[in-house]
Amino acid sequence: MKEQNLKNHVRFVPLFHFVGYPLAAYVLIASIIKLYKNYSLHRGGILYPSILIAGGLSLLIIFWFARVFALKAQDRAIRAEENLRYFAITGKLLDSKLSTRQVIALRFAPNNEFVDLAHRAVSENMTPKQIKHSIVHWKADYHRV
């Protein structure tokens, strides 16, 4: 596996992102076009395109929420892991002012940079992008999908 860094840490699942989503969008768009043509040409036959529109919308909704729910669960796990890591290093919990997005960005910091960067993130109200750019030695996370 290629070594992870700031430039390549975003992960895509090709079948999910580049096949599943486009196919669901194609079904939705094609069925809308078919419904429009049937309706505007007074051909009737709007039942099947309407069913396909509902199916296409359902697929997009399922794909969207499958991804969102998985990411929310991973976000909670990362927050707990980083809180535990901070506690193991300092004996204290992470500052509650840190947003979940900030904590998720901090997970890439190695232990020797983590505490100082967490304090800077709070005091300077750093964005996740700023946090990631501040990391000198990247700690890879190959588990997130």
Secondary structure, 3 states (H helix, E strand, C coil): CCCCCCCCCCCCCHHHHHHHHHHHHHHHHHHHHHHHHHHHCCCCCCHHHHHHHHHHHHHHHHHHHHHHHHHHHHHHHHHHHHHHHHHHHHCCCCCCCCCHHHHHHHCCCCHHHHHHHHHHHHHCCCCHHHHHHHCCCCCCCCCCC
